[in-house]
Amino acid sequence: MASCKDCIHYEACKSQVPRTFWDSETFYHDCKYFKDRTRFVELPCKVGDTVFVVNGFKEIEEFEVDYYVVKKNVISVGMVDDGEYEIETVFLTREEAERALNNSEKSNS
């Protein structure tokens, strides 16, 4: 059964609302701010951020994220005119992309 501890706002409420409320098993039913934390996904980057991708030619490309695509169980970042890449294949720094490229080359040797 859900409780206030399952809410994305739990830590903020805990410091502002009297303990008798947020510790209750039923208070969340009446709370208009209750948001179940299991329904949220924290994305590794935001629109406008620069990301790095290792392409099929074993080169590192740099892109600016223009949008996100959510299809079934896959989240992708999209770049206008440059396609979409699954979130697992996008790196936040060039160094991360270089390490991944080096690791894939070592495993293929």
C-alpha positions as CSV (number, residue, x, y, z in Angstrom):
1,M,0.0,0.0,0.0
2,A,1.3,3.5,-0.9
3,S,2.2,6.1,1.7
4,C,3.7,9.6,1.8
5,K,7.1,7.9,1.6
6,D,6.2,6.9,-2.0
7,C,5.7,10.5,-3.1
8,I,8.2,12.5,-5.1
9,H,7.7,15.4,-2.7
10,Y,8.3,13.4,0.4
11,E,11.6,15.0,1.5
12,A,10.2,18.5,1.1
13,C,7.0,17.8,2.9
14,K,8.8,16.0,5.7
15,S,10.5,19.2,6.7
16,Q,7.3,21.4,6.3
17,V,4.3,19.3,7.4
18,P,3.8,18.0,10.9
19,R,5.0,14.4,11.3
20,T,1.5,13.1,12.2
21,F,0.4,13.9,8.6
22,W,3.3,12.7,6.4
23,D,3.8,9.6,8.6
24,S,0.2,8.6,8.1
25,E,-0.6,5.7,5.8
26,T,-3.7,7.4,4.5
27,F,-2.7,11.1,4.3
28,Y,-1.5,10.7,0.7
29,H,-5.1,9.9,-0.5
30,D,-6.2,13.5,0.5
31,C,-3.0,15.2,-0.7
32,K,-3.5,17.1,-3.9
33,Y,0.3,17.2,-4.4
34,F,0.9,13.4,-4.1
35,K,2.9,12.1,-7.1
36,D,4.0,8.5,-7.1
37,R,7.8,8.4,-7.4
38,T,7.7,5.1,-9.3
39,R,6.0,6.8,-12.2
40,F,8.9,9.3,-12.8
41,V,12.1,8.8,-14.8
42,E,15.0,11.1,-14.3
43,L,16.6,11.8,-17.7
44,P,20.4,12.1,-17.9
45,C,20.3,15.3,-20.0
46,K,17.8,18.0,-21.0
47,V,16.8,19.6,-24.3
48,G,19.7,21.9,-25.4
49,D,22.4,19.8,-23.8
50,T,25.3,18.5,-25.8
51,V,25.7,14.7,-26.1
52,F,28.2,12.4,-27.7
53,V,27.5,9.3,-29.8
54,V,29.8,6.6,-31.2
55,N,28.6,6.1,-34.8
56,G,28.8,3.0,-37.0
57,F,32.2,4.2,-38.4
58,K,33.7,4.2,-34.9
59,E,33.8,8.0,-34.8
60,I,32.5,10.2,-32.0
61,E,29.9,12.7,-33.0
62,E,28.7,15.7,-31.0
63,F,25.0,16.7,-31.0
64,E,22.6,19.0,-29.3
65,V,19.5,17.4,-27.9
66,D,16.4,18.8,-29.6
67,Y,13.7,16.5,-28.3
68,Y,12.9,13.2,-26.5
69,V,10.9,10.2,-27.9
70,V,9.2,7.7,-25.7
71,K,8.1,4.5,-27.4
72,K,7.0,1.5,-25.3
73,N,10.0,0.8,-23.0
74,V,12.6,2.8,-25.0
75,I,13.5,6.4,-24.4
76,S,15.5,8.1,-27.2
77,V,17.1,11.6,-27.6
78,G,16.4,13.2,-30.9
79,M,18.4,15.7,-33.0
80,V,16.8,17.5,-35.8
81,D,18.3,16.3,-39.1
82,D,20.5,13.8,-37.3
83,G,18.1,11.1,-36.2
84,E,17.4,9.5,-32.8
85,Y,19.5,7.5,-30.5
86,E,18.5,5.3,-27.6
87,I,19.4,6.9,-24.3
88,E,21.8,4.0,-23.5
89,T,24.0,4.9,-26.5
90,V,24.3,8.6,-25.7
91,F,27.3,9.9,-23.6
92,L,27.3,13.1,-21.6
93,T,31.0,13.8,-22.1
94,R,33.5,13.2,-24.9
95,E,35.7,11.3,-22.4
96,E,32.8,8.8,-21.7
97,A,32.3,8.2,-25.4
98,E,36.1,7.7,-25.9
99,R,36.2,5.1,-23.1
100,A,33.2,3.3,-24.6
101,L,34.9,3.3,-28.0
102,N,38.2,2.0,-26.6
103,N,36.4,-0.7,-24.6
104,S,34.5,-1.9,-27.7
105,E,37.7,-2.0,-29.7
106,K,39.4,-4.0,-27.0
107,S,36.6,-6.5,-26.8
108,N,36.5,-6.9,-30.6
109,S,40.3,-7.7,-30.7
